[in-house]
């Protein structure tokens, strides 16, 4: 990566940070939803824990809720930053500058990571005094689980932004819809074995199912299954490349059909 | 004078519609050329192709002697544009917007370039105001400041004086003339203001239904059509009268 490329990525990152700092309610909102999730699931966990302690052993319920939210946050942060460009009819200005599509992707991924941390860290810290659960107790494996889910989030984002650039703001609702499509087969709150056989086959094609199976092993059995993490990572690479292809093909199609100048509301 | 931009048989089809048809023209160094035509004549389509935002169906675009369709990035750093169809981020202040673009174009002295644009376009007092809180005229000036921030050698301007009051519009026209001389820049502008075109441009390219129907200096066209204003020439051509 050349210095010029880095400069352009930095320029876009600055642009997104300026938007972020321009509105305190926005920053609070980023942390608001994960915190609300934590509060609700925290009490659900307390309730379950009182009756069936095995369901909430080692803070599993709260941990999976927090970690799953990192996928959703990373995806929404990435896609919303891209939508900012469409809402402000700025795509034309960006792409008459010497900005490469992959530099835009890198900038979106960077701001997504920053916003995800802003959202997740307060919730994860609040879980310690209020519910006695620290996801940080997982140690380094937490980072592996976290980055795998963020990676899945970006793969979904690339497909969504590709659709947005090609079909316009009419497809905006996909931002919120698409991540939940994989939620049932991600085995967030239940083990893979709960699913019917045919759905297990589908779940095994989804990287998130390996992440949550891996988390359950670590929290309940006390050992890290590297094979699960590795499979999740390999699947993520495939989906990320697929997302990249969708985005680049959509970008080319947008250039072919003159959509970059008509991207506003 | 050397050629900065050249199109050869440039064509753009959207399905069965030919938005631009076999368009060939060139722009020489240090010149201001107007791209004229009624609604749907193909001006915006042509400008979009010259900016790399739209892929031609066929034909060639050469900018600074390089094949622009094959590799647009080296040229894009030396170009810029402004258009009422494209906005700058409304939530950012004027200064933040210009800083982002100064960085995006990889300028050596980014702070200096931003300050220069704020002063040149009389935007210093609005520097910390968000773009969404500016008047239409002030937004046009910010858009022009962005267009000049990288000291472009080729500038494509769509309606550069739209929404400006007469005094500021005149100031912008004067600025374009001075800039062209000082920077040896080439400017292609689309405008519906024929007086502006007469005043600014050495050459006019007229499009109708995506085809080049007339080109030449404003004076040559006035003589050819035996008219006193370019607006009358434009109306003659639109009605299909020949010179």
Interface residues (C-beta under 8 A of the other chain):
Chain A: X4 X7 X8 X10 X11 X12 X14 X15 X18 X19 X22 X23 X84 X85 X88 X89 X90 X92 X93 X94 X95 X96 X97 X98 X99 X100 X252 X255 X256 X257 X258 X260 X261 X262 X264
Chain B: X14 X44 X45 X48 X51 X52 X53 X54 X55 X73 X74 X76 X77 X79 X80 X81 X83 X85 X86 X87 X88 X89 X90 X91 X92 X93 X96 X99 X100 X101 X103 X104 X105 X106 X130 X146
